[in-house]
Amino acid sequence: MSRLKDLRKERGYTQIKMQHLTGIDQSDYSKIENGKRYYTFEQCRKIALALNTSMDYLAGLTDEKKPYPRHISK
């Protein structure tokens, strides 16, 4: 999970800031970040949105940090 921690630090966010952005409790977020707990699909989605990246990047499926274009429903 070093990608997650590295990206969070690049953005200048603390784990508390991530709690505010994602709604994931700081202690749970810490466990996710340290590989002691897996995140759910919904948690991964929230983290990707908060860090402005893709779920594929968080999962290690791509080295591209930039998120995919998002479609906004009207």
Backbone as JSON, one array per atom type, in Angstrom:
{
  "sequence": "MSRLKDLRKERGYTQIKMQHLTGIDQSDYSKIENGKRYYTFEQCRKIALALNTSMDYLAGLTDEKKPYPRHISK",
  "N": [[0.81, -1.21, 0.0], [2.12, 1.15, -0.36], [1.85, 2.93, -2.44], [-0.52, 4.24, -1.92], [0.04, 5.6, 0.49], [2.25, 7.15, -0.35], [1.08, 8.74, -2.37], [-0.83, 10.11, -0.88], [0.84, 11.63, 0.79], [2.19, 13.14, -1.17], [0.14, 14.8, -1.93], [-0.05, 16.31, 0.29], [-1.67, 15.61, 2.39], [-2.98, 14.58, 5.55], [-3.68, 11.64, 7.52], [-5.95, 12.2, 8.95], [-7.08, 14.24, 7.42], [-7.74, 12.69, 5.2], [-9.69, 11.14, 6.35], [-11.7, 13.03, 6.67], [-12.19, 13.65, 3.98], [-13.01, 11.23, 2.86], [-14.66, 9.83, 4.61], [-13.86, 7.56, 5.83], [-12.89, 6.06, 8.77], [-10.09, 7.24, 10.63], [-8.4, 5.36, 11.94], [-9.06, 2.99, 10.64], [-8.35, 3.75, 8.05], [-5.59, 4.02, 8.39], [-4.89, 1.35, 8.84], [-5.54, 0.27, 6.34], [-3.73, 1.68, 4.74], [-1.32, 0.69, 5.73], [-1.4, -1.92, 4.99], [-2.68, -3.76, 6.61], [-5.29, -4.2, 6.44], [-7.82, -4.72, 4.0], [-9.36, -2.62, 1.55], [-12.77, -1.86, 0.73], [-14.63, -1.95, -2.36], [-16.11, 0.43, -2.54], [-14.77, 2.05, -0.66], [-12.28, 2.21, -1.9], [-13.0, 3.61, -4.19], [-13.8, 6.09, -3.06], [-11.36, 6.92, -1.95], [-9.76, 7.13, -4.26], [-11.09, 9.22, -5.56], [-10.71, 11.28, -3.67], [-7.94, 11.56, -3.73], [-7.53, 12.28, -6.29], [-6.99, 10.4, -8.39], [-6.83, 7.22, -10.15], [-8.7, 4.19, -9.58], [-7.42, 2.02, -10.62], [-4.74, 2.82, -10.51], [-4.32, 2.85, -7.73], [-4.63, 0.14, -7.25], [-2.41, -0.87, -8.45], [-2.43, -1.51, -11.13], [-1.78, 0.18, -13.16], [0.71, 2.63, -13.95], [0.11, 5.2, -14.24], [-0.79, 8.07, -12.69], [-2.72, 9.97, -13.09], [-6.22, 10.59, -13.13], [-8.93, 8.89, -14.86], [-10.95, 10.42, -17.41], [-13.89, 11.88, -16.12], [-17.38, 11.33, -16.2], [-20.04, 13.51, -15.98], [-23.21, 13.44, -14.71], [-26.28, 14.85, -15.76]],
  "CA": [[0.0, 0.0, 0.0], [2.96, 2.35, -0.34], [1.3, 3.89, -3.42], [-1.55, 5.0, -1.22], [0.72, 6.51, 1.43], [3.06, 8.09, -1.13], [0.19, 9.69, -3.03], [-1.42, 10.97, 0.16], [1.87, 12.58, 1.2], [2.39, 14.05, -2.3], [-0.95, 15.78, -1.91], [0.07, 17.07, 1.52], [-2.79, 15.26, 3.25], [-2.76, 13.72, 6.71], [-4.72, 10.6, 7.61], [-7.16, 12.88, 9.44], [-7.66, 14.9, 6.24], [-8.34, 11.64, 4.39], [-10.93, 10.77, 7.04], [-12.69, 14.06, 6.34], [-12.5, 13.6, 2.56], [-13.58, 9.95, 2.44], [-15.59, 9.26, 5.58], [-13.26, 6.35, 6.39], [-12.28, 6.35, 10.06], [-8.64, 7.35, 10.55], [-7.74, 4.13, 12.35], [-9.27, 2.05, 9.53], [-7.54, 4.22, 6.94], [-4.21, 3.67, 8.72], [-4.74, -0.09, 8.6], [-5.54, 0.1, 4.89], [-2.47, 2.22, 4.24], [-0.21, -0.16, 6.17], [-1.6, -3.27, 4.49], [-3.24, -4.63, 7.64], [-6.71, -4.35, 6.13], [-8.16, -4.42, 2.62], [-10.49, -1.73, 1.43], [-13.88, -2.3, -0.11], [-14.74, -1.23, -3.63], [-16.59, 1.8, -2.28], [-13.69, 2.78, -0.01], [-11.28, 2.47, -2.93], [-13.57, 4.68, -5.03], [-13.73, 7.34, -2.31], [-9.95, 7.29, -1.83], [-9.33, 7.56, -5.59], [-11.66, 10.56, -5.79], [-10.07, 12.24, -2.76], [-6.55, 11.76, -4.13], [-7.55, 12.64, -7.71], [-6.28, 9.35, -9.13], [-7.74, 6.15, -10.56], [-8.69, 2.97, -8.77], [-6.39, 1.16, -11.22], [-3.44, 3.21, -9.97], [-4.26, 2.38, -6.35], [-4.51, -1.32, -7.28], [-1.15, -1.25, -9.07], [-2.66, -1.98, -12.49], [-1.2, 1.16, -14.05], [1.62, 3.57, -13.3], [-0.43, 6.53, -14.53], [-1.5, 8.6, -11.52], [-3.81, 10.83, -13.53], [-7.49, 9.84, -13.2], [-9.63, 8.82, -16.13], [-11.97, 11.47, -17.51], [-15.13, 11.55, -15.44], [-18.63, 11.77, -16.83], [-20.92, 14.15, -15.01], [-24.61, 13.29, -15.07], [-27.09, 16.07, -15.63]],
  "C": [[0.85, 1.27, 0.0], [2.49, 3.38, -1.37], [0.3, 4.82, -2.74], [-0.91, 6.04, -0.3], [1.52, 7.57, 0.68], [2.19, 9.15, -1.78], [-0.44, 10.64, -2.03], [-0.4, 12.04, 0.59], [2.19, 13.58, 0.1], [1.36, 15.16, -2.29], [-0.9, 16.67, -0.66], [-1.05, 16.79, 2.51], [-2.32, 14.4, 4.42], [-3.82, 12.63, 6.66], [-6.04, 11.2, 8.11], [-7.86, 13.59, 8.28], [-8.35, 13.87, 5.35], [-9.65, 11.17, 5.02], [-12.02, 11.76, 6.67], [-13.13, 13.97, 4.87], [-13.26, 12.33, 2.16], [-14.65, 9.4, 3.36], [-15.09, 7.96, 6.18], [-12.55, 6.73, 7.68], [-10.76, 6.32, 9.96], [-7.92, 6.07, 10.92], [-7.9, 3.05, 11.27], [-8.41, 2.45, 8.33], [-6.07, 3.87, 7.17], [-3.95, 2.2, 8.46], [-4.71, -0.41, 7.11], [-4.18, 0.52, 4.32], [-1.27, 1.34, 4.59], [-0.38, -1.63, 5.78], [-2.14, -4.26, 5.51], [-4.73, -4.9, 7.42], [-6.92, -4.0, 4.66], [-9.32, -3.45, 2.59], [-11.56, -2.32, 0.52], [-13.83, -1.51, -1.41], [-15.12, 0.23, -3.39], [-15.52, 2.64, -1.59], [-12.6, 3.15, -1.02], [-11.73, 3.62, -3.83], [-13.44, 6.04, -4.33], [-12.29, 7.83, -2.19], [-9.43, 7.81, -3.17], [-9.85, 8.96, -5.9], [-10.96, 11.61, -4.93], [-8.64, 12.55, -3.18], [-6.4, 12.11, -5.61], [-6.69, 11.68, -8.53], [-7.3, 8.31, -9.56], [-7.65, 4.97, -9.59], [-7.64, 2.0, -9.31], [-5.0, 1.52, -10.7], [-3.29, 2.7, -8.54], [-4.06, 0.87, -6.28], [-3.2, -1.79, -7.92], [-1.29, -1.77, -10.49], [-2.12, -1.03, -13.55], [-0.24, 2.04, -13.26], [1.2, 5.01, -13.53], [-1.27, 7.02, -13.36], [-2.74, 9.39, -11.9], [-5.12, 10.03, -13.63], [-8.04, 9.82, -14.62], [-10.61, 9.99, -16.21], [-13.27, 11.01, -16.87], [-16.33, 12.11, -16.18], [-19.51, 12.35, -15.71], [-22.35, 14.05, -15.51], [-25.35, 14.59, -14.88], [-28.48, 15.74, -15.21]]
}
